[in-house]
């Protein structure tokens, strides 16, 4: 976790930032359990990587404004470009495992931008931008279609989230994006609503509604379980209560050690009045292609 004021990494258990002195987010503790805290990796100050400077502007629908130098480049998902200077060059990034991505129904190409010049992006939806500085070798798993951009020093891949329950019941999606830093880099995500972070200790678990997770450390295990399998689920009556109350009867269980990012709003594409709500972004049409994907 970083300081919410200056983005300096915070030491575990620190109450104040050693760099600027700002108070560190403190989790409410109940027994040995600590509650998730508001995400602190939402930059209030400019982020500089090499000759590139990133600023996050606005609050309701935030904009990521990037000043590119001559050396650093960024890649970004489709449909989020807002504006750019004419001299900023756009291109395409050929992704690893292109054939597997094609058969899985995922995008094969990602857009790139090279400076010098100014370019800006937005998800065009209410939410919060999370900026994560990645150290060499560090890997982050991200929900499909929720990354905004990453610097060129960060590799982009995916793997198949195995399990029949994911295909039939869960709104997690069949595929998880994985970003791994070859050298120091930056990864920006868009969380719908507000974003919270939970740090799990070794063996510690948390059950999360499938639409509510945003990112996790790559070493955090994720399984799909039913409300019946959740220790405090209330048995059969608990499952019926979840169903009647409109909640998901399936949940994602995350097991530590490591961090999990949670979002307070699950986004669904608008549906015509009277149409059946499919829910989430699970790529069921790509099930056959999932046989060719990486498994974790």
N, C-alpha and C positions, 0 to 999 in steps of 0.2 A: 504494500500500500504506500502511496506517495502523499506528501504534504498537500493539503487542499489549496494552500496559498502559493508555494514556490515549486511544487512538484519534486522536491528532494525525497528520495526513498526514506521511509520511516523505519526505525529499528523496532523489532517486535516488543510490544508492551510499552513503547514510548508514549508519554503524555503530551510532550511538546516536540516540535520540530527542532532538530539540532542546528539547522541552518538559519531559519528566520524566526523561530520561537513561537510560531502559531500553534494553537491547541490541536492535538491529534484527535481524530474521531474515536470516541470511546463506546465500546459495546456494552449493553446492559447484560449483566451476568445473573443467571438464575441457577444456583447450585454450581455445577461444573459447565453449564451450557452458556455460551455467549450468543446473543442475538445478532443477526446481520446488521451492519451499519451502513449509512449512506455512502455511496461510492465516492472515494476521495480522488480518484484518477480522472477528474473532470477539470481540465486546465483553466485556471483563471489568468495565467500569465502566458506569454508566447513560448512555444516549444521550438528549440533550435537543434537541428541535426545537420551537421556539416554546414553547407551554404543554403539550407532550406529553413524557413521559419513558418510555423503553423499557429494560427490564432483561431479560437472558437468564439463566435459572436452570436449574440441573441440567446434567449432562454426557452421560449415556448417551442419554436421550430429552429433549432440552432443551425448555423452555417459554419462550415470549416473553410477558412480563408488561408491559402497557401501562397507564400512568396518563394518561388523556385529560383535557385541559382543556376549556374551552368553545369554543375556536376550531379547533384541529387535529382533523382526522378521518383515519381510515385505511380502506383497503379490503383485503380478504383473500379467499383462495380458499375454496371450500366445504369442509366436513367437518373443519376444523381448530380450530374454536372449542371452548375448554375450559370457561371460566366467564366471567361478567360480573356487575357490579352491576346491579340492576333498572333503574336510571335511565339506563344506557347504551342509546342508541337504535340499533337495527339497521335497515338499509335495503338497497337494491340500487343498484348503479352500472351504468348503461347504457353499454356499451362502444362504441367507434368500430367502424365496419364490421360492425355487428351481423348484417346479412344474410349477409355473406361468412363470418362465424364460424359462423352456423347451418348453412349448406350444407357447411362444412368439418368439422362434427361437434364444434366447440368450444363451451364455455359462452358464453352471451350475457350473462348477468348475473353480477356479482361482488358479494359482500356488503360492506356498509360499516358502520362503527361511529362514533358521535358521542357525546361526553361531555357533561358531566364524569362521570368514574367510571373504574373499573378493569375491564379485560378481558384475557383471556389466551388464547394459542393454542399448539398443538403439532401436528406432523405425525404423532405417535404412532408413530415409527419411530426406530431408533438412527441417530444422525448428529450433525451439527454445524451450528449456525446461523451464517450469514454476514451481517453487517450492513454495508451499503454506503451511505455518505453521497454523494449525487449533487449535483454543482454544476450551476448553470443551464446547460442545453444538453447536458449529459452524457447519453449513452445506453448502456445495458447490454442485451445479448441473453442470454436465460435459457432453459434447457431447459424444455419443457412441464411444467406441474404441479409445479414445484419452487419457485415463489415462495410465501412465507408471507403477507407483507403489505407495503404501501407507504403512504407518506403521500400526502395528497390533492394535493400539489404535483407528483407524479410521474405522467405520462401512461402508459397501458397500451395497447399495440397488438400486432400480430403480423405475421409475413410467412411466406411459403411458402419452405421450403428446397428450391430447384429441383434436379432431377437424378433420372433414372430409378433410379440406384443407391440413392438414399435410400429410394425407395418399395419396391424389391424386397428389398434386402439389409440396409440399415442399421437399427440400433435407435435412431438419433438422433431420429426423429420427423419428420413432414413439416413441422411448424410450429414456429417459434421465437418466443417472447415477446420483445417489445422494450419497455423502460421508459426514458422520456426525462423529465428534470427540467425543468419550466418555471421553477422557482426552487429554492432549496436544499431537498432532501428526503432521505428515507431509504428504502431497499429492503432487505428481509430475505428471505433464501433458506434453504432447508433442503437440505444436502448429505448424502447417505447415506454412512455411514462417516466418514472424515476428509477434509478439503478441503485442497487444495494450490493454489498459484498459480504460474504461469509467465509471466514477462514476456518477450515476444518483441521482438527488435530489428527494424529495417527489413529485410524480406526473409527473416528467420529463420522456420523452420518447425518444427512438432512434429506427429507422427502419434499419434493418440489412439484407443483402443478406443471404439466408438460410445457405449457406456453410461457412459463415464467422465468426460465433460465436463459441467460444471454451468452456467458462464456465460462470457461473453467481452465485451470491449469491442466496441462496434458496428462499429468500423473494422477489426477482425480478420476476415480472409477465412476461410471454412470450405468445404472441398471434401471429397467422398467419393471415396476411392481404394481400390484393392485391394492386398492384400499384394504382388502381383506388381509394382505400380506403386511401392511403397515401396522406396527405394534400397537399404536393407539387408534387404529382405524375403527374400532367399535364392532368388529365382526360383520355379520350379514346385515344387521340393522344399520351399521355405519355405512356400508356400501349402498344400501337403499337410500339412506339419508343424503349421501353425496349425489346419487342419481336424481332424486326428486329435487334437490336444491340446485341442480344445474352444474354441479362441480364435476370434475373428471373422476372416473372410477379408477383410472390408471395414473400413476405418479412416477416421476424420475427420482431414484435414490442415488445421491452422491456420497461417496466414501473418501475420506481423507487419507493422507494429509494433502493440503493444498487449498486453493481459493476457488470460490464459485461466485459469479456475477449474476444477480437476479434482477429482473425488470418487473415493474408494477403493472404494466398493461400488455396484454396479448393482442397483437394486431391481426385483424382478419380483413381480407379483401371484401369490398362491398358486394352484396348479393342482391339480386332482384327480389322484390317483395313476394313473399310466398315460396321462394326457392329454399331448398334444403341447405342448411349451413354445413359445409364440409368441415370447417374448423382447421386452423393452423395451415402449415405449408408442407405437409408431408407429401413427398413425391411418389405417390403410389403408382403412377404410370411408369415409373422407372424401376419397378421391382426386378424385372428380368436383368436389367443392366446392373443392379446391385450385386449380382453374383460375381461381377468382374471387379468390384471395388475392394479397397483395403478394409480389413476387419480389425477391430481392436479387441 
